[in-house]
Amino acid sequence: RLERSSTDRTTYVQAIIPGFAAHKDGRVRVDDVVIAVDYQPVENMRLEDVKKMTMGREGSTCTLQMYRGSDRYQVTLQRVMPPVVNQANYEAATQISRDSFAA
């Protein structure tokens, strides 16, 4: 789950949602800062637009450029829907279903 810092306006990982790509991959951590999604800088984007860029059809990929402390890294995640939707991931699953899988 991505959020926006109220102090410096950076987009950061607030939580890793069970069953989704970042959780399955294991490289993204809470408090990592997102600087680009699919090579598009997110600095001046609305948070909702950044979130939408990370959503997409299952099996497609999303490349994140991130900072962890002073270290910069890049990760390409394959989008997945969790096999089980439960209380821990319900909100994210329904948001993705509405936004990404609409005809």
C-alpha positions in Angstrom: 0.0 0.0 0.0 1.4 3.3 -1.0 1.0 6.6 0.9 2.3 10.1 0.6 4.4 11.7 3.3 2.9 14.9 4.7 6.3 16.3 5.5 8.3 15.9 2.2 5.6 14.7 -0.2 7.4 11.5 -1.1 5.5 8.4 -2.1 6.4 5.5 0.2 5.4 1.9 0.9 3.2 2.0 4.0 2.4 -1.7 4.0 3.1 -4.9 2.0 -0.3 -6.5 1.3 -0.4 -10.3 1.6 -0.9 -12.2 -1.7 0.1 -9.3 -4.0 3.2 -8.9 -6.2 5.4 -7.1 -3.6 4.6 -9.6 -1.0 5.3 -12.6 -3.3 8.5 -11.1 -4.6 9.9 -10.1 -1.2 12.3 -7.3 -2.2 10.1 -4.3 -1.5 9.9 -3.3 2.1 7.8 -1.0 4.3 9.2 2.6 4.2 10.9 2.2 0.8 10.4 5.4 -1.3 9.0 5.1 -4.8 10.7 7.5 -7.3 9.3 6.1 -10.6 6.8 3.6 -11.9 7.6 2.1 -15.3 10.3 4.8 -15.6 7.9 7.7 -15.1 8.9 9.9 -12.1 6.2 10.1 -9.5 7.4 13.2 -7.7 4.7 15.6 -9.0 1.9 13.0 -9.5 -1.2 12.7 -7.4 -1.0 9.7 -5.1 -4.1 8.1 -6.7 -2.4 8.3 -10.1 0.7 6.6 -8.8 -1.4 3.8 -7.3 -3.2 3.3 -10.6 0.1 3.0 -12.4 1.0 0.0 -10.2 -2.2 -1.8 -11.0 -2.9 -3.9 -14.1 -3.8 -7.2 -15.5 -2.6 -10.3 -13.8 0.6 -11.5 -15.4 1.7 -8.0 -16.6 4.7 -6.3 -15.1 5.4 -3.1 -13.3 8.9 -1.7 -12.8 9.5 0.4 -9.7 12.5 2.5 -9.1 13.0 3.0 -5.3 15.1 4.3 -2.5 15.8 2.4 0.7 17.7 4.8 2.8 20.4 6.2 0.5 20.4 3.1 -1.7 18.6 3.2 -5.0 17.3 0.0 -6.5 14.9 -1.2 -9.2 12.5 -4.1 -9.1 10.2 -5.5 -11.8 7.1 -7.2 -10.3 4.7 -9.5 -12.0 1.2 -8.5 -11.1 -0.9 -11.2 -9.4 -4.3 -11.5 -7.7 -4.1 -13.3 -4.4 -5.5 -16.8 -4.5 -7.4 -16.0 -1.3 -9.1 -12.7 -0.6 -9.3 -12.2 3.2 -9.5 -9.3 5.6 -5.8 -8.5 5.2 -6.1 -7.9 1.4 -9.8 -7.3 0.8 -9.6 -3.5 0.2 -6.7 -3.8 -2.2 -8.3 -6.7 -4.1 -11.6 -4.9 -4.6 -9.8 -1.6 -5.6 -7.8 -3.5 -8.2 -10.9 -5.3 -9.5 -12.7 -2.0 -10.0 -9.9 0.0 -11.5 -7.8 -2.5 -13.4 -10.1 -5.2 -14.6 -12.9 -3.1 -16.0 -13.8 -3.8 -19.6 
